[in-house]
Amino acid sequence: MVFRIFRALFRLLAIVTVSLMLQLVWLTGKRVFPQRSLLRTKLHKFVLTSWARSLACLIGMRIATEGEPPRAPFFLVANHLSYTDIILIASQMDCVFIAKKEISVWPGMGWLAGGAGTIFIDRKNFQDIPRVIGLIDEALGEGSGVVLFPEGTSSMGETILPFSPALLEPAARAGYPVSYATIRYDTPLNEPPAHAAIGWWGDMEFAPHFWKLLLMSKFQATICYGEDAIHADDRKILSKSLWNAINRQFVPMVHAAPSTNRQL
């Protein structure tokens, strides 16, 4: 146990150091390179990908992929299990995330999401849709991908929760073809089960959960990409089609468990 604690402390120190260094690089680049310039775009891609890959390595995430990821620019949706989903996806591809605006002020999570270049959306205000579409267009125009977790919440991985059509309104209104993927975590036999150690749901607090994650030796993250993108100009039809596609290839992370989730 003593070794685990020292390893966790080392990981935490390394995460803070790497994050601060890359943040400094990005802030310096923002001052040097003009907004929307090619060099600034490339720098952002480098900083985000380097940050995610570094964190994945430091927290013991071993990544496995199935299928072919979409080619940039793309619009991708996936099931949502934990804040580690952001690290997993960002380590694999250049992208920005869409999330509800409330996350931006959450301790820990707000910093994590903001650092990943998240586009925050006011789900209760449809007048915010044009702004979000503009930001999506900007990201796609720069050759990036846009990632959304349409469940609107993270779950323990028992099943795929209903999708929020409101979160898919920008994609439907702009006519974006939407790719999809499923995420799953597995832990070694000598570690706690993935739904308890990796999944972040219910009334779990971020800091204690993250510390327990750092205490683990390693875990596997598997992302499975769907074959074809889905297109629909109606958000409800798009939502249903994507839910069906993800549910078909979803492998539960836990069985016969209470249905509890955390709003994200």
CYANA upper distance limits for C-alpha pairs under 8 A (distance plus 0.5 A):
  1 MET  CA      5 ILE  CA      6.83
  2 VAL  CA      6 PHE  CA      6.85
  3 PHE  CA      7 ARG  CA      6.57
  4 ARG  CA      8 ALA  CA      6.52
  4 ARG  CA    215 LEU  CA      5.92
  4 ARG  CA    216 MET  CA      7.88
  4 ARG  CA    217 SER  CA      8.33
  5 ILE  CA      9 LEU  CA      6.66
  5 ILE  CA    215 LEU  CA      6.87
  6 PHE  CA     10 PHE  CA      6.64
  7 ARG  CA     11 ARG  CA      6.61
  7 ARG  CA    214 LEU  CA      8.28
  7 ARG  CA    215 LEU  CA      7.64
  8 ALA  CA     12 LEU  CA      6.59
  8 ALA  CA    211 TRP  CA      7.81
  8 ALA  CA    214 LEU  CA      5.37
  8 ALA  CA    215 LEU  CA      5.68
  9 LEU  CA     13 LEU  CA      6.67
 10 PHE  CA     14 ALA  CA      6.56
 11 ARG  CA     15 ILE  CA      6.52
 11 ARG  CA     58 LEU  CA      6.31
 11 ARG  CA     59 ILE  CA      7.37
 11 ARG  CA    214 LEU  CA      7.39
 12 LEU  CA     16 VAL  CA      6.75
 12 LEU  CA    214 LEU  CA      8.01
 13 LEU  CA     17 THR  CA      6.61
 14 ALA  CA     18 VAL  CA      6.50
 14 ALA  CA     58 LEU  CA      8.06
 15 ILE  CA     19 SER  CA      6.45
 15 ILE  CA     54 SER  CA      8.36
 15 ILE  CA     55 LEU  CA      6.89
 15 ILE  CA     58 LEU  CA      7.57
 16 VAL  CA     20 LEU  CA      6.56
 17 THR  CA     21 MET  CA      6.64
 18 VAL  CA     22 LEU  CA      6.63
 18 VAL  CA     51 TRP  CA      7.71
 18 VAL  CA     54 SER  CA      8.10
 19 SER  CA     23 GLN  CA      6.47
 19 SER  CA     51 TRP  CA      7.07
 20 LEU  CA     24 LEU  CA      6.60
 21 MET  CA     25 VAL  CA      6.83
 22 LEU  CA     26 TRP  CA      6.68
 22 LEU  CA     47 VAL  CA      6.50
 22 LEU  CA     51 TRP  CA      7.45
 23 GLN  CA     27 LEU  CA      6.61
 23 GLN  CA     47 VAL  CA      8.33
 24 LEU  CA     28 THR  CA      6.56
 25 VAL  CA     29 GLY  CA      6.61
 25 VAL  CA     47 VAL  CA      8.16
 26 TRP  CA     30 LYS  CA      6.66
 26 TRP  CA     43 LEU  CA      7.66
 26 TRP  CA     44 HIS  CA      7.34
 26 TRP  CA     47 VAL  CA      7.23
 27 LEU  CA     31 ARG  CA      7.08
 28 THR  CA     32 VAL  CA      6.88
 29 GLY  CA     33 PHE  CA      6.24
 29 GLY  CA     40 ARG  CA      7.17
 29 GLY  CA     43 LEU  CA      7.66
 30 LYS  CA     34 PRO  CA      7.62
 30 LYS  CA     35 GLN  CA      7.87
 30 LYS  CA     40 ARG  CA      7.39
 33 PHE  CA     37 SER  CA      7.21
 33 PHE  CA     39 LEU  CA      7.15
 33 PHE  CA     40 ARG  CA      5.99
 34 PRO  CA     40 ARG  CA      7.42
 35 GLN  CA     40 ARG  CA      7.34
 36 ARG  CA     40 ARG  CA      7.10
 36 ARG  CA     41 THR  CA      7.08
 37 SER  CA     41 THR  CA      6.79
 38 LEU  CA     42 LYS  CA      6.68
 39 LEU  CA     43 LEU  CA      6.58
 40 ARG  CA     44 HIS  CA      6.71
 41 THR  CA     45 LYS  CA      6.86
 41 THR  CA    142 GLU  CA      7.47
 42 LYS  CA     46 PHE  CA      6.70
 43 LEU  CA     47 VAL  CA      6.60
 44 HIS  CA     48 LEU  CA      6.57
 45 LYS  CA     49 THR  CA      6.49
 45 LYS  CA     94 ASP  CA      6.37
 45 LYS  CA     95 CYS  CA      8.48
 46 PHE  CA     50 SER  CA      6.36
 47 VAL  CA     51 TRP  CA      6.45
 48 LEU  CA     52 ALA  CA      6.68
 48 LEU  CA     90 ALA  CA      7.53
 48 LEU  CA     94 ASP  CA      8.11
 48 LEU  CA    115 GLY  CA      8.24
 48 LEU  CA    116 ALA  CA      6.73
 49 THR  CA     53 ARG  CA      6.56
 49 THR  CA     90 ALA  CA      6.46
 49 THR  CA     91 SER  CA      5.79
 49 THR  CA     92 GLN  CA      8.07
 49 THR  CA     93 MET  CA      7.68
 49 THR  CA     94 ASP  CA      7.12
 50 SER  CA     54 SER  CA      6.43
 50 SER  CA     91 SER  CA      7.92
 51 TRP  CA     55 LEU  CA      6.67
 51 TRP  CA     91 SER  CA      8.38
 52 ALA  CA     56 ALA  CA      6.55
 52 ALA  CA     87 ILE  CA      5.46
 52 ALA  CA     88 LEU  CA      7.71
 52 ALA  CA     90 ALA  CA      6.20
 52 ALA  CA     91 SER  CA      5.24
 53 ARG  CA     57 CYS  CA      6.73
 53 ARG  CA     87 ILE  CA      7.90
 53 ARG  CA     90 ALA  CA      8.29
 53 ARG  CA     91 SER  CA      5.28
 54 SER  CA     58 LEU  CA      6.65
 55 LEU  CA     59 ILE  CA      6.54
 55 LEU  CA     87 ILE  CA      7.55
 56 ALA  CA     60 GLY  CA      6.82
 56 ALA  CA     61 MET  CA      5.50
 56 ALA  CA     62 ARG  CA      8.05
 56 ALA  CA     87 ILE  CA      6.91
 56 ALA  CA     88 LEU  CA      7.47
 56 ALA  CA     91 SER  CA      7.94
 57 CYS  CA     61 MET  CA      6.35
 57 CYS  CA     62 ARG  CA      8.05
 59 ILE  CA    213 LEU  CA      7.72
 59 ILE  CA    214 LEU  CA      6.30
 59 ILE  CA    218 LYS  CA      7.69
 60 GLY  CA    216 MET  CA      8.12
 60 GLY  CA    217 SER  CA      6.84
 60 GLY  CA    218 LYS  CA      4.70
 60 GLY  CA    219 PHE  CA      6.64
 61 MET  CA    218 LYS  CA      6.43
 61 MET  CA    219 PHE  CA      5.81
 61 MET  CA    220 GLN  CA      6.21
 61 MET  CA    221 ALA  CA      6.92
 62 ARG  CA    218 LYS  CA      7.64
 62 ARG  CA    219 PHE  CA      6.55
 62 ARG  CA    220 GLN  CA      5.13
 62 ARG  CA    221 ALA  CA      6.49
 63 ILE  CA     88 LEU  CA      8.06
 63 ILE  CA    220 GLN  CA      6.36
 63 ILE  CA    221 ALA  CA      5.41
 63 ILE  CA    222 THR  CA      6.41
 63 ILE  CA    223 ILE  CA      8.37
 64 ALA  CA    220 GLN  CA      7.75
 64 ALA  CA    221 ALA  CA      6.69
 64 ALA  CA    222 THR  CA      5.20
 64 ALA  CA    223 ILE  CA      7.02
 65 THR  CA    222 THR  CA      6.17
 65 THR  CA    223 ILE  CA      5.55
 65 THR  CA    224 CYS  CA      6.33
 65 THR  CA    225 TYR  CA      8.32
 66 GLU  CA    222 THR  CA      8.05
 66 GLU  CA    223 ILE  CA      6.79
 66 GLU  CA    224 CYS  CA      4.98
 66 GLU  CA    225 TYR  CA      6.68
 67 GLY  CA    224 CYS  CA      6.39
 67 GLY  CA    225 TYR  CA      5.53
 67 GLY  CA    226 GLY  CA      7.28
 67 GLY  CA    227 GLU  CA      7.70
 68 GLU  CA    225 TYR  CA      6.46
 68 GLU  CA    226 GLY  CA      8.18
 68 GLU  CA    227 GLU  CA      7.88
 69 PRO  CA    225 TYR  CA      6.27
 70 PRO  CA     74 PHE  CA      6.88
 70 PRO  CA     76 LEU  CA      8.45
 70 PRO  CA    179 SER  CA      7.38
 70 PRO  CA    225 TYR  CA      8.46
 72 ALA  CA     94 ASP  CA      8.38
 72 ALA  CA    140 LEU  CA      8.20
 72 ALA  CA    143 GLY  CA      6.17
 72 ALA  CA    144 SER  CA      6.17
 72 ALA  CA    145 GLY  CA      6.10
 73 PRO  CA    140 LEU  CA      5.58
 73 PRO  CA    141 GLY  CA      7.97
 73 PRO  CA    142 GLU  CA      8.41
 73 PRO  CA    143 GLY  CA      5.28
 73 PRO  CA    144 SER  CA      5.49
 73 PRO  CA    145 GLY  CA      5.41
 73 PRO  CA    146 VAL  CA      8.38
 74 PHE  CA    140 LEU  CA      7.39
 74 PHE  CA    144 SER  CA      7.56
 74 PHE  CA    145 GLY  CA      5.04
 74 PHE  CA    146 VAL  CA      6.69
 74 PHE  CA    177 PRO  CA      8.36
 74 PHE  CA    178 VAL  CA      7.84
 74 PHE  CA    179 SER  CA      7.81
 75 PHE  CA    145 GLY  CA      6.28
 75 PHE  CA    146 VAL  CA      5.27
 75 PHE  CA    147 VAL  CA      6.50
 75 PHE  CA    148 LEU  CA      8.40
 75 PHE  CA    171 ALA  CA      8.40
 75 PHE  CA    176 TYR  CA      7.49
 75 PHE  CA    177 PRO  CA      7.33
 75 PHE  CA    178 VAL  CA      5.54
 75 PHE  CA    179 SER  CA      6.50
 76 LEU  CA    145 GLY  CA      7.83
 76 LEU  CA    146 VAL  CA      6.61
 76 LEU  CA    147 VAL  CA      5.27
 76 LEU  CA    148 LEU  CA      6.79
 76 LEU  CA    178 VAL  CA      6.10
 76 LEU  CA    179 SER  CA      5.09
 76 LEU  CA    180 TYR  CA      5.72
 76 LEU  CA    181 ALA  CA      7.86
 77 VAL  CA    147 VAL  CA      6.17
 77 VAL  CA    148 LEU  CA      5.28
 77 VAL  CA    149 PHE  CA      6.09
 77 VAL  CA    150 PRO  CA      7.17
 77 VAL  CA    178 VAL  CA      7.61
 77 VAL  CA    179 SER  CA      6.87
 77 VAL  CA    180 TYR  CA      5.27
 77 VAL  CA    181 ALA  CA      6.90
 78 ALA  CA    147 VAL  CA      8.28
 78 ALA  CA    148 LEU  CA      7.23
 78 ALA  CA    149 PHE  CA      5.89
 78 ALA  CA    150 PRO  CA      7.77
 78 ALA  CA    180 TYR  CA      6.18
 78 ALA  CA    181 ALA  CA      5.35
 78 ALA  CA    182 THR  CA      5.90
 78 ALA  CA    183 ILE  CA      7.50
 78 ALA  CA    246 ILE  CA      7.98
 79 ASN  CA    149 PHE  CA      6.44
 79 ASN  CA    150 PRO  CA      7.85
 79 ASN  CA    151 GLU  CA      7.21
 79 ASN  CA    154 SER  CA      8.45
 79 ASN  CA    160 ILE  CA      7.30
 79 ASN  CA    181 ALA  CA      7.85
 79 ASN  CA    182 THR  CA      6.17
 79 ASN  CA    183 ILE  CA      6.79
 79 ASN  CA    246 ILE  CA      8.09
 80 HIS  CA     85 ASP  CA      7.37
 80 HIS  CA    149 PHE  CA      6.40
 80 HIS  CA    151 GLU  CA      7.37
 80 HIS  CA    153 THR  CA      7.21
 80 HIS  CA    154 SER  CA      5.25
 80 HIS  CA    155 SER  CA      7.04
 80 HIS  CA    183 ILE  CA      7.86
 81 LEU  CA     85 ASP  CA      7.32
 81 LEU  CA    154 SER  CA      5.15
 81 LEU  CA    155 SER  CA      5.65
 81 LEU  CA    156 MET  CA      6.70
 81 LEU  CA    157 GLY  CA      6.77
 81 LEU  CA    183 ILE  CA      8.10
 81 LEU  CA    184 ARG  CA      8.39
 81 LEU  CA    198 ILE  CA      8.42
 81 LEU  CA    199 GLY  CA      5.70
 81 LEU  CA    200 TRP  CA      6.89
 81 LEU  CA    201 TRP  CA      8.15
 82 SER  CA    154 SER  CA      6.39
 82 SER  CA    155 SER  CA      8.12
 82 SER  CA    198 ILE  CA      7.17
 82 SER  CA    199 GLY  CA      5.44
 82 SER  CA    200 TRP  CA      5.24
 82 SER  CA    201 TRP  CA      7.96
 83 TYR  CA     87 ILE  CA      7.93
 83 TYR  CA    109 MET  CA      7.97
 83 TYR  CA    200 TRP  CA      7.58
 84 THR  CA     88 LEU  CA      6.66
 84 THR  CA    198 ILE  CA      8.11
 85 ASP  CA     89 ILE  CA      6.66
 85 ASP  CA    183 ILE  CA      8.09
 86 ILE  CA     90 ALA  CA      6.39
 86 ILE  CA    113 ALA  CA      8.28
 86 ILE  CA    116 ALA  CA      8.28
 87 ILE  CA     91 SER  CA      6.43
 88 LEU  CA     92 GLN  CA      7.22
 88 LEU  CA    221 ALA  CA      7.82
 89 ILE  CA     93 MET  CA      6.97
 90 ALA  CA     94 ASP  CA      6.79
 90 ALA  CA     95 CYS  CA      6.89
 90 ALA  CA    116 ALA  CA      8.21
 93 MET  CA    145 GLY  CA      8.22
 94 ASP  CA    144 SER  CA      6.04
 94 ASP  CA    145 GLY  CA      6.67
 95 CYS  CA    139 ALA  CA      8.47
 95 CYS  CA    144 SER  CA      5.60
 95 CYS  CA    145 GLY  CA      4.72
 95 CYS  CA    146 VAL  CA      5.90
 95 CYS  CA    147 VAL  CA      7.24
 96 VAL  CA    116 ALA  CA      7.04
 96 VAL  CA    117 GLY  CA      5.87
 96 VAL  CA    118 THR  CA      5.95
 96 VAL  CA    119 ILE  CA      7.50
 96 VAL  CA    139 ALA  CA      7.92
 96 VAL  CA    144 SER  CA      7.78
 96 VAL  CA    145 GLY  CA      6.81
 96 VAL  CA    146 VAL  CA      5.55
 96 VAL  CA    147 VAL  CA      6.63
 97 PHE  CA    113 ALA  CA      8.37
 97 PHE  CA    116 ALA  CA      7.80
 97 PHE  CA    117 GLY  CA      7.26
 97 PHE  CA    118 THR  CA      4.99
 97 PHE  CA    119 ILE  CA      6.36
 97 PHE  CA    146 VAL  CA      6.24
 97 PHE  CA    147 VAL  CA      5.17
 97 PHE  CA    148 LEU  CA      6.40
 98 ILE  CA    118 THR  CA      6.12
 98 ILE  CA    119 ILE  CA      5.20
 98 ILE  CA    120 PHE  CA      6.31
 98 ILE  CA    121 ILE  CA      7.45
 98 ILE  CA    146 VAL  CA      7.74
 98 ILE  CA    147 VAL  CA      6.69
 98 ILE  CA    148 LEU  CA      5.67
 98 ILE  CA    149 PHE  CA      8.09
 99 ALA  CA    103 ILE  CA      7.67
 99 ALA  CA    118 THR  CA      7.33
 99 ALA  CA    119 ILE  CA      6.88
 99 ALA  CA    120 PHE  CA      5.56
 99 ALA  CA    121 ILE  CA      6.56
 99 ALA  CA    148 LEU  CA      7.54
 99 ALA  CA    149 PHE  CA      8.10
 99 ALA  CA    152 GLY  CA      8.37
 99 ALA  CA    264 LEU  CA      8.06
100 LYS  CA    120 PHE  CA      5.83
100 LYS  CA    121 ILE  CA      5.37
100 LYS  CA    122 ASP  CA      6.44
100 LYS  CA    123 ARG  CA      6.91
100 LYS  CA    152 GLY  CA      8.45
100 LYS  CA    264 LEU  CA      7.68
101 LYS  CA    120 PHE  CA      5.05
101 LYS  CA    121 ILE  CA      5.67
101 LYS  CA    122 ASP  CA      6.11
101 LYS  CA    123 ARG  CA      8.49
102 GLU  CA    106 TRP  CA      7.60
103 ILE  CA    109 MET  CA      7.16
103 ILE  CA    110 GLY  CA      5.80
103 ILE  CA    113 ALA  CA      8.15
103 ILE  CA    120 PHE  CA      8.49
103 ILE  CA    264 LEU  CA      7.31
104 SER  CA    109 MET  CA      7.98
104 SER  CA    110 GLY  CA      4.70
104 SER  CA    111 TRP  CA      7.75
104 SER  CA    113 ALA  CA      7.62
104 SER  CA    114 GLY  CA      7.21
104 SER  CA    120 PHE  CA      7.84
105 VAL  CA    110 GLY  CA      5.75
106 TRP  CA    110 GLY  CA      5.23
106 TRP  CA    111 TRP  CA      8.31
107 PRO  CA    111 TRP  CA      7.59
108 GLY  CA    112 LEU  CA      6.71
108 GLY  CA    206 PHE  CA      7.45
108 GLY  CA    207 ALA  CA      8.17
109 MET  CA    113 ALA  CA      6.47
109 MET  CA    206 PHE  CA      8.09
110 GLY  CA    114 GLY  CA      6.36
111 TRP  CA    115 GLY  CA      6.42
112 LEU  CA    116 ALA  CA      6.98
113 ALA  CA    117 GLY  CA      7.28
113 ALA  CA    118 THR  CA      6.10
114 GLY  CA    118 THR  CA      5.89
119 ILE  CA    132 VAL  CA      7.69
119 ILE  CA    135 LEU  CA      7.83
120 PHE  CA    132 VAL  CA      8.40
121 ILE  CA    128 ASP  CA      7.41
121 ILE  CA    129 ILE  CA      8.18
121 ILE  CA    132 VAL  CA      7.16
122 ASP  CA    126 PHE  CA      8.15
122 ASP  CA    128 ASP  CA      6.74
123 ARG  CA    128 ASP  CA      8.50
123 ARG  CA    166 ALA  CA      7.04
123 ARG  CA    167 LEU  CA      7.39
125 ASN  CA    129 ILE  CA      8.25
128 ASP  CA    132 VAL  CA      6.94
129 ILE  CA    133 ILE  CA      6.59
129 ILE  CA    169 GLU  CA      7.97
129 ILE  CA    170 PRO  CA      6.66
130 PRO  CA    134 GLY  CA      6.63
130 PRO  CA    170 PRO  CA      8.25
131 ARG  CA    135 LEU  CA      6.88
132 VAL  CA    136 ILE  CA      6.64
132 VAL  CA    170 PRO  CA      7.46
133 ILE  CA    137 ASP  CA      6.51
133 ILE  CA    170 PRO  CA      6.06
133 ILE  CA    171 ALA  CA      8.33
133 ILE  CA    174 ALA  CA      7.74
134 GLY  CA    138 GLU  CA      6.66
135 LEU  CA    139 ALA  CA      6.71
136 ILE  CA    140 LEU  CA      6.60
136 ILE  CA    146 VAL  CA      7.35
137 ASP  CA    141 GLY  CA      6.33
138 GLU  CA    142 GLU  CA      6.75
139 ALA  CA    143 GLY  CA      7.11
139 ALA  CA    144 SER  CA      5.84
139 ALA  CA    145 GLY  CA      7.35
139 ALA  CA    146 VAL  CA      7.67
140 LEU  CA    144 SER  CA      5.62
140 LEU  CA    145 GLY  CA      6.61
140 LEU  CA    146 VAL  CA      7.82
148 LEU  CA    167 LEU  CA      8.38
149 PHE  CA    153 THR  CA      8.23
150 PRO  CA    163 PHE  CA      5.48
150 PRO  CA    164 SER  CA      5.98
150 PRO  CA    165 PRO  CA      8.01
150 PRO  CA    167 LEU  CA      6.62
150 PRO  CA    168 LEU  CA      7.57
151 GLU  CA    160 ILE  CA      8.24
151 GLU  CA    161 LEU  CA      6.26
151 GLU  CA    162 PRO  CA      6.32
151 GLU  CA    163 PHE  CA      4.84
151 GLU  CA    164 SER  CA      6.34
152 GLY  CA    163 PHE  CA      7.51
152 GLY  CA    164 SER  CA      6.80
152 GLY  CA    167 LEU  CA      8.31
152 GLY  CA    263 GLN  CA      7.13
152 GLY  CA    264 LEU  CA      6.20
153 THR  CA    261 ASN  CA      7.20
153 THR  CA    262 ARG  CA      6.10
153 THR  CA    263 GLN  CA      4.88
153 THR  CA    264 LEU  CA      4.91
154 SER  CA    199 GLY  CA      8.29
154 SER  CA    200 TRP  CA      7.13
154 SER  CA    201 TRP  CA      6.39
154 SER  CA    261 ASN  CA      6.45
154 SER  CA    262 ARG  CA      6.04
154 SER  CA    263 GLN  CA      7.11
154 SER  CA    264 LEU  CA      6.85
155 SER  CA    161 LEU  CA      8.21
155 SER  CA    199 GLY  CA      7.51
155 SER  CA    200 TRP  CA      7.51
155 SER  CA    201 TRP  CA      5.90
155 SER  CA    202 GLY  CA      8.34
155 SER  CA    260 THR  CA      7.23
155 SER  CA    261 ASN  CA      5.12
155 SER  CA    262 ARG  CA      7.06
156 MET  CA    195 HIS  CA      5.70
156 MET  CA    196 ALA  CA      8.07
156 MET  CA    199 GLY  CA      6.01
156 MET  CA    200 TRP  CA      7.48
156 MET  CA    201 TRP  CA      6.55
156 MET  CA    253 MET  CA      7.86
156 MET  CA    254 VAL  CA      7.74
156 MET  CA    259 SER  CA      8.44
156 MET  CA    260 THR  CA      7.62
156 MET  CA    261 ASN  CA      7.25
157 GLY  CA    184 ARG  CA      8.29
157 GLY  CA    195 HIS  CA      7.04
157 GLY  CA    199 GLY  CA      7.95
157 GLY  CA    252 PRO  CA      6.11
157 GLY  CA    253 MET  CA      5.30
157 GLY  CA    254 VAL  CA      6.44
158 GLU  CA    252 PRO  CA      5.64
158 GLU  CA    253 MET  CA      6.38
158 GLU  CA    254 VAL  CA      5.50
158 GLU  CA    255 HIS  CA      6.18
158 GLU  CA    256 ALA  CA      7.82
158 GLU  CA    257 ALA  CA      7.25
158 GLU  CA    259 SER  CA      8.07
159 THR  CA    252 PRO  CA      6.57
160 ILE  CA    243 TRP  CA      8.23
160 ILE  CA    246 ILE  CA      8.44
160 ILE  CA    247 ASN  CA      6.79
160 ILE  CA    250 PHE  CA      8.18
162 PRO  CA    243 TRP  CA      7.89
163 PHE  CA    239 SER  CA      6.64
163 PHE  CA    240 LYS  CA      8.12
163 PHE  CA    243 TRP  CA      7.15
164 SER  CA    168 LEU  CA      7.66
164 SER  CA    239 SER  CA      7.70
165 PRO  CA    169 GLU  CA      6.97
165 PRO  CA    235 ARG  CA      5.94
165 PRO  CA    236 LYS  CA      5.94
165 PRO  CA    238 LEU  CA      8.34
165 PRO  CA    239 SER  CA      6.01
166 ALA  CA    235 ARG  CA      7.72
168 LEU  CA    172 ALA  CA      6.74
168 LEU  CA    235 ARG  CA      6.24
168 LEU  CA    238 LEU  CA      8.03
168 LEU  CA    239 SER  CA      7.35
169 GLU  CA    173 ARG  CA      6.33
169 GLU  CA    234 ASP  CA      8.40
169 GLU  CA    235 ARG  CA      5.83
170 PRO  CA    174 ALA  CA      6.54
171 ALA  CA    175 GLY  CA      6.30
171 ALA  CA    176 TYR  CA      5.52
171 ALA  CA    177 PRO  CA      8.08
171 ALA  CA    178 VAL  CA      7.99
171 ALA  CA    235 ARG  CA      8.29
172 ALA  CA    176 TYR  CA      7.00
172 ALA  CA    231 HIS  CA      8.30
172 ALA  CA    232 ALA  CA      6.53
172 ALA  CA    233 ASP  CA      5.00
172 ALA  CA    234 ASP  CA      6.11
172 ALA  CA    235 ARG  CA      5.73
172 ALA  CA    238 LEU  CA      7.54
173 ARG  CA    233 ASP  CA      6.52
173 ARG  CA    234 ASP  CA      7.91
173 ARG  CA    235 ARG  CA      8.21
174 ALA  CA    233 ASP  CA      8.29
175 GLY  CA    231 HIS  CA      7.52
175 GLY  CA    232 ALA  CA      7.37
175 GLY  CA    233 ASP  CA      6.29
176 TYR  CA    231 HIS  CA      7.24
177 PRO  CA    229 ALA  CA      6.13
177 PRO  CA    230 ILE  CA      5.94
177 PRO  CA    231 HIS  CA      5.13
177 PRO  CA    232 ALA  CA      8.18
178 VAL  CA    229 ALA  CA      5.44
178 VAL  CA    230 ILE  CA      5.52
178 VAL  CA    231 HIS  CA      6.70
179 SER  CA    226 GLY  CA      7.36
179 SER  CA    228 ASP  CA      7.05
179 SER  CA    229 ALA  CA      4.68
179 SER  CA    230 ILE  CA      6.80
180 TYR  CA    225 TYR  CA      6.67
180 TYR  CA    226 GLY  CA      5.95
180 TYR  CA    229 ALA  CA      7.50
180 TYR  CA    242 LEU  CA      7.67
180 TYR  CA    245 ALA  CA      8.30
180 TYR  CA    246 ILE  CA      7.32
181 ALA  CA    223 ILE  CA      7.11
181 ALA  CA    224 CYS  CA      5.85
181 ALA  CA    225 TYR  CA      4.76
181 ALA  CA    226 GLY  CA      6.03
181 ALA  CA    246 ILE  CA      7.14
182 THR  CA    223 ILE  CA      6.16
182 THR  CA    224 CYS  CA      5.71
182 THR  CA    225 TYR  CA      7.14
182 THR  CA    246 ILE  CA      6.80
182 THR  CA    249 GLN  CA      7.62
182 THR  CA    250 PHE  CA      6.53
183 ILE  CA    221 ALA  CA      7.72
183 ILE  CA    222 THR  CA      6.26
183 ILE  CA    223 ILE  CA      5.14
183 ILE  CA    224 CYS  CA      7.07
183 ILE  CA    250 PHE  CA      8.40
184 ARG  CA    221 ALA  CA      6.43
184 ARG  CA    222 THR  CA      5.72
184 ARG  CA    223 ILE  CA      7.08
184 ARG  CA    251 VAL  CA      7.72
184 ARG  CA    252 PRO  CA      8.25
184 ARG  CA    253 MET  CA      7.00
185 TYR  CA    194 ALA  CA      6.38
185 TYR  CA    195 HIS  CA      8.38
185 TYR  CA    198 ILE  CA      7.63
185 TYR  CA    219 PHE  CA      7.62
185 TYR  CA    220 GLN  CA      6.09
185 TYR  CA    221 ALA  CA      5.13
185 TYR  CA    222 THR  CA      6.72
185 TYR  CA    253 MET  CA      7.47
186 ASP  CA    193 PRO  CA      7.93
186 ASP  CA    194 ALA  CA      5.85
186 ASP  CA    219 PHE  CA      6.40
186 ASP  CA    220 GLN  CA      5.64
186 ASP  CA    221 ALA  CA      7.16
186 ASP  CA    253 MET  CA      8.20
187 THR  CA    191 GLU  CA      6.62
187 THR  CA    192 PRO  CA      7.52
187 THR  CA    193 PRO  CA      6.61
187 THR  CA    194 ALA  CA      6.00
187 THR  CA    218 LYS  CA      7.65
187 THR  CA    219 PHE  CA      5.16
187 THR  CA    220 GLN  CA      6.80
188 PRO  CA    192 PRO  CA      8.49
188 PRO  CA    218 LYS  CA      8.03
188 PRO  CA    219 PHE  CA      7.16
191 GLU  CA    216 MET  CA      7.28
191 GLU  CA    217 SER  CA      8.40
192 PRO  CA    196 ALA  CA      7.21
192 PRO  CA    197 ALA  CA      6.36
193 PRO  CA    197 ALA  CA      6.57
194 ALA  CA    198 ILE  CA      5.61
194 ALA  CA    199 GLY  CA      6.92
194 ALA  CA    253 MET  CA      7.60
195 HIS  CA    199 GLY  CA      5.19
195 HIS  CA    200 TRP  CA      8.33
195 HIS  CA    253 MET  CA      6.88
195 HIS  CA    254 VAL  CA      6.96
196 ALA  CA    200 TRP  CA      8.09
197 ALA  CA    209 HIS  CA      7.91
197 ALA  CA    212 LYS  CA      7.48
197 ALA  CA    213 LEU  CA      6.69
198 ILE  CA    213 LEU  CA      7.22
200 TRP  CA    204 MET  CA      6.90
200 TRP  CA    209 HIS  CA      8.07
200 TRP  CA    262 ARG  CA      7.85
201 TRP  CA    260 THR  CA      7.36
201 TRP  CA    261 ASN  CA      5.20
201 TRP  CA    262 ARG  CA      4.98
202 GLY  CA    260 THR  CA      5.96
202 GLY  CA    261 ASN  CA      5.11
202 GLY  CA    262 ARG  CA      5.24
203 ASP  CA    262 ARG  CA      7.40
204 MET  CA    208 PRO  CA      8.48
204 MET  CA    209 HIS  CA      7.27
205 GLU  CA    209 HIS  CA      6.69
206 PHE  CA    210 PHE  CA      6.48
207 ALA  CA    211 TRP  CA      6.72
208 PRO  CA    212 LYS  CA      6.82
209 HIS  CA    213 LEU  CA      6.76
210 PHE  CA    214 LEU  CA      6.80
211 TRP  CA    215 LEU  CA      6.90
212 LYS  CA    216 MET  CA      7.28
226 GLY  CA    245 ALA  CA      8.30
226 GLY  CA    246 ILE  CA      8.29
230 ILE  CA    238 LEU  CA      7.89
230 ILE  CA    241 SER  CA      7.90
230 ILE  CA    242 LEU  CA      7.56
231 HIS  CA    238 LEU  CA      7.28
232 ALA  CA    237 ILE  CA      7.06
232 ALA  CA    238 LEU  CA      5.70
233 ASP  CA    237 ILE  CA      8.42
233 ASP  CA    238 LEU  CA      7.79
234 ASP  CA    238 LEU  CA      6.58
235 ARG  CA    239 SER  CA      6.37
236 LYS  CA    240 LYS  CA      6.69
237 ILE  CA    241 SER  CA      6.62
238 LEU  CA    242 LEU  CA      6.61
239 SER  CA    243 TRP  CA      6.61
240 LYS  CA    244 ASN  CA      6.67
241 SER  CA    245 ALA  CA      6.76
242 LEU  CA    246 ILE  CA      6.63
243 TRP  CA    247 ASN  CA      6.40
244 ASN  CA    248 ARG  CA      6.70
245 ALA  CA    249 GLN  CA      7.49
246 ILE  CA    250 PHE  CA      6.46
